[in-house]
Amino acid sequence: MAGKIKTIAFDADDTLWQNEQFFRLTQERFADLLADHAERGHLEERLMAAERRNLGHYGFGIKGFVLSMIETAIEVTEARVPATVIAEIIAAGQEMLSHPIELLPDVEETVGALAESHHILLITKGDLLDQERKLAQSGLGDLFDGVEIVSDKTPPVYAEIFRRREVAPDTAMMVGNSLKSDVLPVIEAGAWGTHVPHDLTWSFEHAEPPTEHPRFREIPRLGALPAILASLD
């Protein structure tokens, strides 16, 4: 295995396949359902506050999002939300959980090619069953040497993954669309962080790029990753 980078870890949602767009569509549906009770902008603020407040209880993923929508609906209607609206919210969440996987451009070709020359990991956060379902449907599962589904992505979490898998951090690169989850903490853990921006990124994941850090890279699309790796050899 030649080259400076021996291990490449990929994020899943909005790095390998579409995800945030389904949250946005469901949030629009939620706003329509409660249009008689709350102005759209105010409702978005209340929902975001509920999501942030509930991360410690439910973690990341669709199920926590649905519970936060129900909680927000109860709040903005002063506990008068019709049962039919609650049923619509639950149905919207079930649709999200069964939506077919849509791979992003360059994903299959790039991951497939790099799997022949590197140790490939998937490191994603969220609901275990949902992430397993998406990976199985993606057709990419056999390309990964290991899969890590974690409750959050922090420097200690990355450090523990590298330690357990006997990966030297300075020979590892994490690739993802979130600066907050996929880049900053992995750099702090001693590895390389490569940002692949997505048009839609949850506001919780926004952060300032560490442009001056020597182990930070940014690429416009996943297909540009092999050139970045070649430049480090």
Phi, psi and omega in degrees: 000104184271161174105161181292318181269120181261326184240131175241124177251134180249139165288165181255289186297125178065011168246313178259325181215162181293142179213303187299329182299329180286328174294318181296316180297319179292324178294324175296317178298320178298316179297321178296320181297327185251019183301331180279353186243337184206141175292145188305312181298318179295319180296319178298319179296317181293321179293318178298319178298319179294318180299313180297318181295328187265355181304321180291338180268314188252343184075194181269148175133179187293319183297317177295323177298315180296316179296324178291324175296316179298316179299317180295320178299319178295318182295309187288340177261006183053047176069022179249014181298130180296148178299330179295326178291317176301318179296321178295320179296316179297318179297321178297320178295320178295324176296319178299320183288345181246007183290136179298151180284136175240104180294145176280163182303144174074354189296304186300316182293316184290311180296320179298317180293317183289334178295339179278344185237348184226164171278121189247129177238155168246123177236110184224155177245159180133192181290130185302309184296319181292317180293322176296320179298313182295319179297317180297319181284340185290335184079005183261351190308319184289348182279341185268136176280344178194151180232129178237115175251112189242161180283334177200163179245107181230164177307315178297325179296313178297317181300320180291321177298314180296319181296313183294327181265007178055048179251125175288122185306322183287358175250012183243147177228132174259134183238124180191174184270349183255117175297321185291323186256325188258345186243298187301311183291328181286326174296318178297331179279359175102001182258186177264145178235124180243123183266128174241094185301145174243147182301327180241117176226129180306137184301332179299334185267001181286143176199166178279133180291138179278065191301333182271354184284134183293341180257017177256136174224155174224136180230150183284337181203162185295331181297346179273357184296316179304324179293322177297315180297319180296326181290341181268349182289000000 
